[in-house]
Amino acid sequence: MVELNAEIRALVADGGVVSPEGRREYERLLVEWVAAVRGTSAEAV
């Protein structure tokens, strides 16, 4: 989960401005992060 947090922070580190491609990656990482917090796999979300 630490790695996911680092990746999410890196995407929004530039004042929160994210490209459309970055936005898709951000959303994917958030799904993974939520799954990790819940203790489930990302595919099950």
PDBQT receptor file of N, H, CA, C and O in Angstrom, charges set to zero:
ATOM      1  N   MET A   1       0.817  -1.186   0.000  1.00  0.00    +0.000 N 
ATOM      2  CA  MET A   1       0.000   0.000   0.000  1.00  0.00    +0.000 C 
ATOM      3  C   MET A   1       0.865   1.255   0.000  1.00  0.00    +0.000 C 
ATOM      4  O   MET A   1       0.451   2.291  -0.520  1.00  0.00    +0.000 OA
ATOM      5  N   VAL A   2       2.039   1.174   0.567  1.00  0.00    +0.000 N 
ATOM      6  H   VAL A   2       2.375   0.333   0.989  1.00  0.00    +0.000 HD
ATOM      7  CA  VAL A   2       2.951   2.311   0.576  1.00  0.00    +0.000 C 
ATOM      8  C   VAL A   2       3.317   2.691  -0.850  1.00  0.00    +0.000 C 
ATOM      9  O   VAL A   2       3.389   3.876  -1.177  1.00  0.00    +0.000 OA
ATOM     10  N   GLU A   3       3.548   1.705  -1.695  1.00  0.00    +0.000 N 
ATOM     11  H   GLU A   3       3.489   0.742  -1.429  1.00  0.00    +0.000 HD
ATOM     12  CA  GLU A   3       3.889   1.978  -3.099  1.00  0.00    +0.000 C 
ATOM     13  C   GLU A   3       2.731   2.650  -3.820  1.00  0.00    +0.000 C 
ATOM     14  O   GLU A   3       2.949   3.577  -4.601  1.00  0.00    +0.000 OA
ATOM     15  N   LEU A   4       1.500   2.202  -3.573  1.00  0.00    +0.000 N 
ATOM     16  H   LEU A   4       1.323   1.450  -2.939  1.00  0.00    +0.000 HD
ATOM     17  CA  LEU A   4       0.333   2.827  -4.193  1.00  0.00    +0.000 C 
ATOM     18  C   LEU A   4       0.217   4.286  -3.769  1.00  0.00    +0.000 C 
ATOM     19  O   LEU A   4      -0.036   5.161  -4.597  1.00  0.00    +0.000 OA
ATOM     20  N   ASN A   5       0.401   4.544  -2.475  1.00  0.00    +0.000 N 
ATOM     21  H   ASN A   5       0.606   3.833  -1.802  1.00  0.00    +0.000 HD
ATOM     22  CA  ASN A   5       0.354   5.923  -1.982  1.00  0.00    +0.000 C 
ATOM     23  C   ASN A   5       1.395   6.789  -2.676  1.00  0.00    +0.000 C 
ATOM     24  O   ASN A   5       1.109   7.922  -3.062  1.00  0.00    +0.000 OA
ATOM     25  N   ALA A   6       2.589   6.263  -2.833  1.00  0.00    +0.000 N 
ATOM     26  H   ALA A   6       2.822   5.342  -2.520  1.00  0.00    +0.000 HD
ATOM     27  CA  ALA A   6       3.656   7.021  -3.482  1.00  0.00    +0.000 C 
ATOM     28  C   ALA A   6       3.305   7.318  -4.934  1.00  0.00    +0.000 C 
ATOM     29  O   ALA A   6       3.544   8.425  -5.414  1.00  0.00    +0.000 OA
ATOM     30  N   GLU A   7       2.746   6.350  -5.630  1.00  0.00    +0.000 N 
ATOM     31  H   GLU A   7       2.551   5.450  -5.240  1.00  0.00    +0.000 HD
ATOM     32  CA  GLU A   7       2.369   6.561  -7.033  1.00  0.00    +0.000 C 
ATOM     33  C   GLU A   7       1.252   7.589  -7.150  1.00  0.00    +0.000 C 
ATOM     34  O   GLU A   7       1.285   8.444  -8.036  1.00  0.00    +0.000 OA
ATOM     35  N   ILE A   8       0.267   7.512  -6.266  1.00  0.00    +0.000 N 
ATOM     36  H   ILE A   8       0.240   6.818  -5.547  1.00  0.00    +0.000 HD
ATOM     37  CA  ILE A   8      -0.840   8.479  -6.276  1.00  0.00    +0.000 C 
ATOM     38  C   ILE A   8      -0.309   9.879  -5.983  1.00  0.00    +0.000 C 
ATOM     39  O   ILE A   8      -0.671  10.835  -6.669  1.00  0.00    +0.000 OA
ATOM     40  N   ARG A   9       0.536  10.005  -4.982  1.00  0.00    +0.000 N 
ATOM     41  H   ARG A   9       0.830   9.228  -4.425  1.00  0.00    +0.000 HD
ATOM     42  CA  ARG A   9       1.102  11.314  -4.637  1.00  0.00    +0.000 C 
ATOM     43  C   ARG A   9       1.939  11.883  -5.775  1.00  0.00    +0.000 C 
ATOM     44  O   ARG A   9       1.921  13.089  -6.019  1.00  0.00    +0.000 OA
ATOM     45  N   ALA A  10       2.664  11.026  -6.464  1.00  0.00    +0.000 N 
ATOM     46  H   ALA A  10       2.679  10.046  -6.266  1.00  0.00    +0.000 HD
ATOM     47  CA  ALA A  10       3.485  11.484  -7.582  1.00  0.00    +0.000 C 
ATOM     48  C   ALA A  10       2.617  12.053  -8.700  1.00  0.00    +0.000 C 
ATOM     49  O   ALA A  10       2.991  13.036  -9.341  1.00  0.00    +0.000 OA
ATOM     50  N   LEU A  11       1.467  11.440  -8.933  1.00  0.00    +0.000 N 
ATOM     51  H   LEU A  11       1.163  10.642  -8.413  1.00  0.00    +0.000 HD
ATOM     52  CA  LEU A  11       0.579  11.924  -9.996  1.00  0.00    +0.000 C 
ATOM     53  C   LEU A  11       0.002  13.296  -9.686  1.00  0.00    +0.000 C 
ATOM     54  O   LEU A  11      -0.186  14.103 -10.596  1.00  0.00    +0.000 OA
ATOM     55  N   VAL A  12      -0.281  13.574  -8.428  1.00  0.00    +0.000 N 
ATOM     56  H   VAL A  12      -0.128  12.918  -7.688  1.00  0.00    +0.000 HD
ATOM     57  CA  VAL A  12      -0.920  14.840  -8.072  1.00  0.00    +0.000 C 
ATOM     58  C   VAL A  12       0.055  15.846  -7.461  1.00  0.00    +0.000 C 
ATOM     59  O   VAL A  12      -0.357  16.909  -6.998  1.00  0.00    +0.000 OA
ATOM     60  N   ALA A  13       1.334  15.515  -7.460  1.00  0.00    +0.000 N 
ATOM     61  H   ALA A  13       1.669  14.651  -7.836  1.00  0.00    +0.000 HD
ATOM     62  CA  ALA A  13       2.339  16.379  -6.836  1.00  0.00    +0.000 C 
ATOM     63  C   ALA A  13       2.478  17.730  -7.510  1.00  0.00    +0.000 C 
ATOM     64  O   ALA A  13       2.939  18.685  -6.885  1.00  0.00    +0.000 OA
ATOM     65  N   ASP A  14       2.094  17.828  -8.756  1.00  0.00    +0.000 N 
ATOM     66  H   ASP A  14       1.720  17.053  -9.264  1.00  0.00    +0.000 HD
ATOM     67  CA  ASP A  14       2.268  19.069  -9.510  1.00  0.00    +0.000 C 
ATOM     68  C   ASP A  14       1.040  19.970  -9.354  1.00  0.00    +0.000 C 
ATOM     69  O   ASP A  14       0.453  20.401 -10.345  1.00  0.00    +0.000 OA
ATOM     70  N   GLY A  15       0.662  20.247  -8.123  1.00  0.00    +0.000 N 
ATOM     71  H   GLY A  15       1.140  19.896  -7.317  1.00  0.00    +0.000 HD
ATOM     72  CA  GLY A  15      -0.475  21.118  -7.862  1.00  0.00    +0.000 C 
ATOM     73  C   GLY A  15      -1.817  20.475  -8.119  1.00  0.00    +0.000 C 
ATOM     74  O   GLY A  15      -2.827  21.174  -8.201  1.00  0.00    +0.000 OA
ATOM     75  N   GLY A  16      -1.856  19.167  -8.247  1.00  0.00    +0.000 N 
ATOM     76  H   GLY A  16      -1.036  18.599  -8.180  1.00  0.00    +0.000 HD
ATOM     77  CA  GLY A  16      -3.116  18.458  -8.466  1.00  0.00    +0.000 C 
ATOM     78  C   GLY A  16      -3.577  18.431  -9.904  1.00  0.00    +0.000 C 
ATOM     79  O   GLY A  16      -4.632  17.869 -10.199  1.00  0.00    +0.000 OA
ATOM     80  N   VAL A  17      -2.810  19.026 -10.817  1.00  0.00    +0.000 N 
ATOM     81  H   VAL A  17      -1.953  19.482 -10.578  1.00  0.00    +0.000 HD
ATOM     82  CA  VAL A  17      -3.178  19.046 -12.226  1.00  0.00    +0.000 C 
ATOM     83  C   VAL A  17      -2.707  17.742 -12.870  1.00  0.00    +0.000 C 
ATOM     84  O   VAL A  17      -1.518  17.423 -12.876  1.00  0.00    +0.000 OA
ATOM     85  N   VAL A  18      -3.683  16.993 -13.416  1.00  0.00    +0.000 N 
ATOM     86  H   VAL A  18      -4.649  17.252 -13.411  1.00  0.00    +0.000 HD
ATOM     87  CA  VAL A  18      -3.376  15.692 -13.991  1.00  0.00    +0.000 C 
ATOM     88  C   VAL A  18      -3.912  15.655 -15.419  1.00  0.00    +0.000 C 
ATOM     89  O   VAL A  18      -5.030  16.096 -15.686  1.00  0.00    +0.000 OA
ATOM     90  N   SER A  19      -3.104  15.126 -16.327  1.00  0.00    +0.000 N 
ATOM     91  H   SER A  19      -2.196  14.767 -16.110  1.00  0.00    +0.000 HD
ATOM     92  CA  SER A  19      -3.526  14.978 -17.721  1.00  0.00    +0.000 C 
ATOM     93  C   SER A  19      -4.639  13.934 -17.801  1.00  0.00    +0.000 C 
ATOM     94  O   SER A  19      -4.847  13.193 -16.841  1.00  0.00    +0.000 OA
ATOM     95  N   PRO A  20      -5.360  13.857 -18.927  1.00  0.00    +0.000 N 
ATOM     96  CA  PRO A  20      -6.388  12.813 -19.075  1.00  0.00    +0.000 C 
ATOM     97  C   PRO A  20      -5.816  11.406 -18.875  1.00  0.00    +0.000 C 
ATOM     98  O   PRO A  20      -6.459  10.556 -18.259  1.00  0.00    +0.000 OA
ATOM     99  N   GLU A  21      -4.618  11.164 -19.391  1.00  0.00    +0.000 N 
ATOM    100  H   GLU A  21      -4.096  11.855 -19.892  1.00  0.00    +0.000 HD
ATOM    101  CA  GLU A  21      -3.991   9.858 -19.208  1.00  0.00    +0.000 C 
ATOM    102  C   GLU A  21      -3.645   9.647 -17.731  1.00  0.00    +0.000 C 
ATOM    103  O   GLU A  21      -3.824   8.561 -17.182  1.00  0.00    +0.000 OA
ATOM    104  N   GLY A  22      -3.152  10.700 -17.117  1.00  0.00    +0.000 N 
ATOM    105  H   GLY A  22      -3.006  11.583 -17.563  1.00  0.00    +0.000 HD
ATOM    106  CA  GLY A  22      -2.825  10.639 -15.701  1.00  0.00    +0.000 C 
ATOM    107  C   GLY A  22      -4.065  10.416 -14.845  1.00  0.00    +0.000 C 
ATOM    108  O   GLY A  22      -4.016   9.728 -13.826  1.00  0.00    +0.000 OA
ATOM    109  N   ARG A  23      -5.166  11.002 -15.270  1.00  0.00    +0.000 N 
ATOM    110  H   ARG A  23      -5.206  11.561 -16.098  1.00  0.00    +0.000 HD
ATOM    111  CA  ARG A  23      -6.432  10.831 -14.546  1.00  0.00    +0.000 C 
ATOM    112  C   ARG A  23      -6.869   9.372 -14.560  1.00  0.00    +0.000 C 
ATOM    113  O   ARG A  23      -7.325   8.848 -13.543  1.00  0.00    +0.000 OA
ATOM    114  N   ARG A  24      -6.730   8.713 -15.713  1.00  0.00    +0.000 N 
ATOM    115  H   ARG A  24      -6.360   9.139 -16.539  1.00  0.00    +0.000 HD
ATOM    116  CA  ARG A  24      -7.082   7.292 -15.808  1.00  0.00    +0.000 C 
ATOM    117  C   ARG A  24      -6.180   6.466 -14.891  1.00  0.00    +0.000 C 
ATOM    118  O   ARG A  24      -6.650   5.552 -14.213  1.00  0.00    +0.000 OA
ATOM    119  N   GLU A  25      -4.904   6.784 -14.873  1.00  0.00    +0.000 N 
ATOM    120  H   GLU A  25      -4.523   7.526 -15.424  1.00  0.00    +0.000 HD
ATOM    121  CA  GLU A  25      -3.962   6.077 -14.007  1.00  0.00    +0.000 C 
ATOM    122  C   GLU A  25      -4.296   6.346 -12.538  1.00  0.00    +0.000 C 
ATOM    123  O   GLU A  25      -4.245   5.434 -11.712  1.00  0.00    +0.000 OA
ATOM    124  N   TYR A  26      -4.635   7.585 -12.216  1.00  0.00    +0.000 N 
ATOM    125  H   TYR A  26      -4.676   8.325 -12.887  1.00  0.00    +0.000 HD
ATOM    126  CA  TYR A  26      -5.018   7.952 -10.859  1.00  0.00    +0.000 C 
ATOM    127  C   TYR A  26      -6.230   7.142 -10.406  1.00  0.00    +0.000 C 
ATOM    128  O   TYR A  26      -6.246   6.608  -9.297  1.00  0.00    +0.000 OA
ATOM    129  N   GLU A  27      -7.234   7.053 -11.258  1.00  0.00    +0.000 N 
ATOM    130  H   GLU A  27      -7.221   7.487 -12.158  1.00  0.00    +0.000 HD
ATOM    131  CA  GLU A  27      -8.436   6.293 -10.926  1.00  0.00    +0.000 C 
ATOM    132  C   GLU A  27      -8.116   4.813 -10.735  1.00  0.00    +0.000 C 
ATOM    133  O   GLU A  27      -8.653   4.174  -9.831  1.00  0.00    +0.000 OA
ATOM    134  N   ARG A  28      -7.242   4.265 -11.583  1.00  0.00    +0.000 N 
ATOM    135  H   ARG A  28      -6.805   4.784 -12.317  1.00  0.00    +0.000 HD
ATOM    136  CA  ARG A  28      -6.857   2.861 -11.466  1.00  0.00    +0.000 C 
ATOM    137  C   ARG A  28      -6.140   2.627 -10.132  1.00  0.00    +0.000 C 
ATOM    138  O   ARG A  28      -6.402   1.646  -9.435  1.00  0.00    +0.000 OA
ATOM    139  N   LEU A  29      -5.237   3.543  -9.795  1.00  0.00    +0.000 N 
ATOM    140  H   LEU A  29      -5.025   4.340 -10.361  1.00  0.00    +0.000 HD
ATOM    141  CA  LEU A  29      -4.507   3.418  -8.536  1.00  0.00    +0.000 C 
ATOM    142  C   LEU A  29      -5.438   3.539  -7.332  1.00  0.00    +0.000 C 
ATOM    143  O   LEU A  29      -5.257   2.840  -6.335  1.00  0.00    +0.000 OA
ATOM    144  N   LEU A  30      -6.422   4.414  -7.417  1.00  0.00    +0.000 N 
ATOM    145  H   LEU A  30      -6.569   4.982  -8.227  1.00  0.00    +0.000 HD
ATOM    146  CA  LEU A  30      -7.372   4.550  -6.317  1.00  0.00    +0.000 C 
ATOM    147  C   LEU A  30      -8.168   3.269  -6.112  1.00  0.00    +0.000 C 
ATOM    148  O   LEU A  30      -8.415   2.869  -4.974  1.00  0.00    +0.000 OA
ATOM    149  N   VAL A  31      -8.573   2.621  -7.205  1.00  0.00    +0.000 N 
ATOM    150  H   VAL A  31      -8.372   2.946  -8.129  1.00  0.00    +0.000 HD
ATOM    151  CA  VAL A  31      -9.287   1.351  -7.098  1.00  0.00    +0.000 C 
ATOM    152  C   VAL A  31      -8.403   0.321  -6.401  1.00  0.00    +0.000 C 
ATOM    153  O   VAL A  31      -8.864  -0.412  -5.526  1.00  0.00    +0.000 OA
ATOM    154  N   GLU A  32      -7.146   0.271  -6.791  1.00  0.00    +0.000 N 
ATOM    155  H   GLU A  32      -6.772   0.866  -7.502  1.00  0.00    +0.000 HD
ATOM    156  CA  GLU A  32      -6.207  -0.654  -6.146  1.00  0.00    +0.000 C 
ATOM    157  C   GLU A  32      -6.033  -0.315  -4.666  1.00  0.00    +0.000 C 
ATOM    158  O   GLU A  32      -5.988  -1.210  -3.822  1.00  0.00    +0.000 OA
ATOM    159  N   TRP A  33      -5.936   0.969  -4.358  1.00  0.00    +0.000 N 
ATOM    160  H   TRP A  33      -5.972   1.695  -5.044  1.00  0.00    +0.000 HD
ATOM    161  CA  TRP A  33      -5.735   1.403  -2.981  1.00  0.00    +0.000 C 
ATOM    162  C   TRP A  33      -6.936   1.026  -2.117  1.00  0.00    +0.000 C 
ATOM    163  O   TRP A  33      -6.774   0.507  -1.012  1.00  0.00    +0.000 OA
ATOM    164  N   VAL A  34      -8.145   1.291  -2.628  1.00  0.00    +0.000 N 
ATOM    165  H   VAL A  34      -8.276   1.712  -3.525  1.00  0.00    +0.000 HD
ATOM    166  CA  VAL A  34      -9.359   0.941  -1.884  1.00  0.00    +0.000 C 
ATOM    167  C   VAL A  34      -9.420  -0.568  -1.659  1.00  0.00    +0.000 C 
ATOM    168  O   VAL A  34      -9.759  -1.022  -0.566  1.00  0.00    +0.000 OA
ATOM    169  N   ALA A  35      -9.093  -1.344  -2.692  1.00  0.00    +0.000 N 
ATOM    170  H   ALA A  35      -8.817  -0.976  -3.580  1.00  0.00    +0.000 HD
ATOM    171  CA  ALA A  35      -9.091  -2.798  -2.548  1.00  0.00    +0.000 C 
ATOM    172  C   ALA A  35      -8.083  -3.225  -1.488  1.00  0.00    +0.000 C 
ATOM    173  O   ALA A  35      -8.360  -4.127  -0.699  1.00  0.00    +0.000 OA
ATOM    174  N   ALA A  36      -6.932  -2.595  -1.463  1.00  0.00    +0.000 N 
ATOM    175  H   ALA A  36      -6.706  -1.862  -2.104  1.00  0.00    +0.000 HD
ATOM    176  CA  ALA A  36      -5.912  -2.948  -0.474  1.00  0.00    +0.000 C 
ATOM    177  C   ALA A  36      -6.386  -2.605   0.936  1.00  0.00    +0.000 C 
ATOM    178  O   ALA A  36      -6.157  -3.363   1.878  1.00  0.00    +0.000 OA
ATOM    179  N   VAL A  37      -7.042  -1.468   1.072  1.00  0.00    +0.000 N 
ATOM    180  H   VAL A  37      -7.228  -0.852   0.306  1.00  0.00    +0.000 HD
ATOM    181  CA  VAL A  37      -7.547  -1.050   2.377  1.00  0.00    +0.000 C 
ATOM    182  C   VAL A  37      -8.615  -2.038   2.856  1.00  0.00    +0.000 C 
ATOM    183  O   VAL A  37      -8.673  -2.386   4.035  1.00  0.00    +0.000 OA
ATOM    184  N   ARG A  38      -9.444  -2.472   1.935  1.00  0.00    +0.000 N 
ATOM    185  H   ARG A  38      -9.398  -2.189   0.977  1.00  0.00    +0.000 HD
ATOM    186  CA  ARG A  38     -10.517  -3.412   2.289  1.00  0.00    +0.000 C 
ATOM    187  C   ARG A  38     -10.016  -4.834   2.422  1.00  0.00    +0.000 C 
ATOM    188  O   ARG A  38     -10.719  -5.693   2.954  1.00  0.00    +0.000 OA
ATOM    189  N   GLY A  39      -8.804  -5.095   1.944  1.00  0.00    +0.000 N 
ATOM    190  H   GLY A  39      -8.233  -4.397   1.512  1.00  0.00    +0.000 HD
ATOM    191  CA  GLY A  39      -8.252  -6.442   2.028  1.00  0.00    +0.000 C 
ATOM    192  C   GLY A  39      -8.774  -7.367   0.954  1.00  0.00    +0.000 C 
ATOM    193  O   GLY A  39      -8.831  -8.582   1.144  1.00  0.00    +0.000 OA
ATOM    194  N   THR A  40      -9.164  -6.786  -0.197  1.00  0.00    +0.000 N 
ATOM    195  H   THR A  40      -9.118  -5.799  -0.351  1.00  0.00    +0.000 HD
ATOM    196  CA  THR A  40      -9.661  -7.574  -1.308  1.00  0.00    +0.000 C 
ATOM    197  C   THR A  40      -8.771  -7.349  -2.514  1.00  0.00    +0.000 C 
ATOM    198  O   THR A  40      -7.880  -6.500  -2.481  1.00  0.00    +0.000 OA
ATOM    199  N   SER A  41      -9.002  -8.098  -3.573  1.00  0.00    +0.000 N 
ATOM    200  H   SER A  41      -9.726  -8.787  -3.600  1.00  0.00    +0.000 HD
ATOM    201  CA  SER A  41      -8.246  -7.873  -4.818  1.00  0.00    +0.000 C 
ATOM    202  C   SER A  41      -8.920  -6.775  -5.617  1.00  0.00    +0.000 C 
ATOM    203  O   SER A  41     -10.128  -6.574  -5.497  1.00  0.00    +0.000 OA
ATOM    204  N   ALA A  42      -8.160  -6.067  -6.425  1.00  0.00    +0.000 N 
ATOM    205  H   ALA A  42      -7.178  -6.230  -6.522  1.00  0.00    +0.000 HD
ATOM    206  CA  ALA A  42      -8.673  -4.980  -7.243  1.00  0.00    +0.000 C 
ATOM    207  C   ALA A  42      -9.705  -5.495  -8.245  1.00  0.00    +0.000 C 
ATOM    208  O   ALA A  42     -10.632  -4.767  -8.601  1.00  0.00    +0.000 OA
ATOM    209  N   GLU A  43      -9.562  -6.727  -8.701  1.00  0.00    +0.000 N 
ATOM    210  H   GLU A  43      -8.809  -7.319  -8.413  1.00  0.00    +0.000 HD
ATOM    211  CA  GLU A  43     -10.500  -7.296  -9.666  1.00  0.00    +0.000 C 
ATOM    212  C   GLU A  43     -11.891  -7.485  -9.073  1.00  0.00    +0.000 C 
ATOM    213  O   GLU A  43     -12.881  -7.479  -9.806  1.00  0.00    +0.000 OA
ATOM    214  N   ALA A  44     -11.977  -7.651  -7.764  1.00  0.00    +0.000 N 
ATOM    215  H   ALA A  44     -11.173  -7.656  -7.170  1.00  0.00    +0.000 HD
ATOM    216  CA  ALA A  44     -13.254  -7.895  -7.120  1.00  0.00    +0.000 C 
ATOM    217  C   ALA A  44     -14.034  -6.616  -6.887  1.00  0.00    +0.000 C 
ATOM    218  O   ALA A  44     -15.216  -6.670  -6.548  1.00  0.00    +0.000 OA
ATOM    219  N   VAL A  45     -13.393  -5.457  -7.063  1.00  0.00    +0.000 N 
ATOM    220  H   VAL A  45     -12.433  -5.412  -7.338  1.00  0.00    +0.000 HD
ATOM    221  CA  VAL A  45     -14.056  -4.176  -6.772  1.00  0.00    +0.000 C 
ATOM    222  C   VAL A  45     -14.917  -3.759  -7.928  1.00  0.00    +0.000 C 
ATOM    223  O   VAL A  45     -15.557  -2.709  -7.875  1.00  0.00    +0.000 OA
TER     224      VAL A  45
